[in-house]
């Protein structure tokens, strides 16, 4: 092989090596970029969070129904791990961020309310739920009344989440402050990881979402419990069916019948009564009256007046005296 050809081959091999090294470095840089800048990251799965959210959904369904006085449904949208910085950058401005602290744990966590959720709550609480609120323009502040209703909504969500989380950690969840600018809610470094729990609230035909952003660092003290796949001993006494049945029974409507007195009358007298006649009742003001649900005695008390209306002052609740479920059910 001639010297010129040899030099050409060597140069080609050198170029190939340099190109391979360049490709390798670029691949490493790309991989590093993905690992450091991606908003979604690999995370340790916490099975107990699913149990907590299941309890939260059932509890919040009842609380929300009572809060807005309308049919409500709660569903879990996602459980994921994200980087805190990109998550905050993706929020609209103004946003609605409730910073809350779990007693004994640091750092704080954040409750994020979507605009759809905010205006659904505001509209229903102000009595105009069927007429959607006009969206706010960018940088337009919420009014004092709106902020107060938003805080009430946040406290409801946080309190129900606290009760559901008690199977892992019994502590107070305190709303510290409410921010509308994401820049003022940087509770941890942008590259740190948080667990994002997103849920959807549907009130009749309207819906909105909210999310809890909980730093992994905050959950570290309960890591072993969160890795469990079953509930703890404290939760074994409350099965799903019992909790669900209890909550649904509390929403049941009951028709009460109050009886002033009972007396016997002849049929001829009954047939002779006509409009305008007076039927004397052998009852005094201090006599006890009884309230029934179906054929079951539930309350007894004294007759009186309140706000210019006839009322009964309860002296005895007969339901609370019964411990057997059969006593509460009419099996005729």
Secondary structure, 3 states (H helix, E strand, C coil): CCHHHHHHHHHHHHHHHHHHHHHHHHHHHHHHHHHHHCCECCCCCCHHHHHHHHHHHHHHHHHHHHHHCCCEEEEEEEEEEEEHHHHHHCCCCCCEEEEEEECCCCCCEEEEECHHHHHHHHHHHCCCCCCCCCCCCCCCCCCHHHHHHHHHHHHHHHHHHHHHHCCCCCCCEEEEEEECCHHHHCCCCCCCEEEEEEEEEEECCEEEEEEEEEEHHHHHHHHHHHCCCCCCHHHCCCCHHHHHHHHHHHCCCCCCEEECCCCCCCHHHHHHCCCCCCCCCCCCCCCEEEEEECCEEEEEEEEEEECCEEEEEEEEECCCCCCCHHHHCCCC
